[in-house]
Amino acid sequence: MFPGIPHLLESNFSKLEHLFESPDVHFYTREVYITDDEMSVATRLAEVNKKFKDKVVIGSYPKLDNSYYQVKATLQSEEEEPVEEAYRHLLSLLPPEVIVKYEPCPAEHAASRVYELAEQCPLVKHAITVIEDCLNRYKLSEMCISFNGGKDCTMLLHLIYAALQKLYPDRTESLQLLYIRCDLPFPEVELFIHESADR
């Protein structure tokens, strides 16, 4: 167990990676994202730890800057079954409304998730069909989307990204974005726009 805020420590792990590598060891991990604060779930985590402490390592990581969850609980072992048992036990102790289906790396699974949604929602399916038609007719260098950081254009950007991942996963060129800056933009929106462009 390491003290402190995880992302500050994690940023330095790549420098020490060679010290921890072992081809003979494999860890099985489960993660649970929780909307309650750490103190609210501490007794439940302690109960799981008490029951599985000989086989499973329990971690609890508060996330102060995330709007989706407040705590990430991790369960880790060199054996798969104890991790799965501990995971099921933890889920049984937590109220369902505090458990978040959080995707830590959404870009990796964007295409499959969006296309699954398209099968359930006719409007998304229609939007994807229009985007695919556009991608089949034009090069990315001939396309541009207006992006101001709002929810509509962010959704459009996600749909385009998913279609690109499915149709042209090996592409190298980037999509062009057009941002028309207003007189008094919100700093948070400006930051989001720049972060989006850098991805």
N, C-alpha and C positions, 0 to 999 in steps of 0.2 A: 504494500500500500504506500502511495506517495502523497505527501501533503500538498496543499495549495490548489490553485485553479488549473484544471486539467489542460486547457488549450495552451497555456503558457509553458507547461512542462512538455507537452506533446511536441511542440515546435522544435524542441532540442533532441528528441529521440532519434531522429535520422542520423545524427552525428555519432550515436552510440549503438546503432543497429547491429553492427558486426559483433559486439560483445554478447548479444542476447540470442543470436541465431543458432539453431540446432536442427539439422535435418531429421533427427530421430524423434523430435517432439512435435506433437500437433495439439493445439488447444481448440476445444469446442466452446463457442460463446453464444449466449443469448442476451438480448438487450430489451429492457422495458422502459418506455418513456412515460413519465408521470406528470400530471398537471399540478398535483399537490406539492407543497414545499417539503424539504428534506425532513424536517422535524415531524411532520404529519405522518410520514411513512416509516420513520425510524424503527418503531416497535415491530412493524410487519417484516421489515428487512432483517431485524435481529432474530425474529422467529425462524425465518428461512435459514439464516446463518447457523442458528443453533441446531436445526434439524439436519443440515447438509454440510456442516463445517469440515468434516473429514474428507469430503470429496469435491466440494465446490467452493470456489472463491467468490465472494459477493463484493461488489463495488457499488458505491453510491456517489454520483457526481452532480452537484447542483449546477444549473445553467442559468446565470443571471441575466443574460442578454438574448434569450430565446422567447419568441411569442407563442410557441407551440407547446412547450413543456418546461417544467421547472427542475426535474430530476431525471437523470438517466441511471437506471440500475443495471448492473452487468452481472452475469453469472458465467463462470468460466471453470473448465475442468479439462483434464486430459482424456476423460471418458465422456461419451455423448449422452448416455442414458441418465446419469446423475444430473447433468445440466437440464435435460428435458423435464425430469421430475421436479427439480427445484423451480424451474420456470412455471410449470403448471401449478405448483403449490403457491408461488408468489401471486400469480394471476387470481387464484381462488381467494386470497386474502385481501386483495385490493378491490375497492368498488369499481365496477366497470366504467363509470363515467370519468374516472381519473386516469384511465389508460389511453394513451394516444397512439394511433397508428402513424408513426412518424417515419419518414423515409430520409435517412441521413445523407444519402447520395442520390438525389432524385434524377439527376441527368443520366446516370447509368441505366436507369430503367424507364426513361421517359417514353420511348416509343411503345413498349409493351403496355404501359399503364394507360397512355392516351388512346391507343387502339382498343384496349379493353373497354374503356369508357365510351368510345365511339359506338361499340356494339350495343350499349345500353341506352344511349342518348342520340336520337335522330339529328338534333341540331349539331352536335359535335361531329357526327358522321358526315353530314353535309359540308361542314367547314373543312374537314380533312380532305374530302373529295375535291373541293375547290382548290385547296392548297396543292394537292398532288397534281392536279391538272396544270396549275401554274408552274410548278417545278418541272413538269415534263415538257412544257412549251418554252421556258426561258432558262438561261443560265443565271446563276446567283448574281453575277456581275451586272445583269440587266434588271435586277429586282431591287427594291428598296421599301422598307416599311417605316412609317412614321411612328416614332416611339417617344412618349413623354413620361413614361414611368407609371401611367395609370393602369387600372385593372384590365381594361379592355385590350389595350395593346400588349400588355404583359401576357394575357391569355393567348393572343394571336401569336406572339413570339414563341410560347411553349408549344403550340400546335405545329408551327412551322419547324421548330427544332425536332419534334417527334417524327414528322414526315421525312425530314432530311435523314434522320437516323435510320429510318426504315428503308427509304429508297436509295440513298447515297451514303452509306456509312463510312466510306473511305474518302469522302470529299476533302479537298484542301482549301478551297476558296471560302471566304466568309460572306455572310449576309450583310448588306449595307443597311444602316439605320439612319434615319433623319430625325434630329431633335431640334425643335424650334423653341428656344428659351424664352420664357415670359419675363416680364420686368422684375417681379419679386418671387423667384422660385423658392420652394421649401428646401433647406439644406439636405434633409433626409431623402427627398426625391432626387435631388441632384446626385447624391452619393449612390443611390440605387441605380440610376441611369448609367453612371460611370462603371459601377461594378458589373452591370449587365453587359455593357459593351466589351469589357475586358474578358468576359467568359467566352 
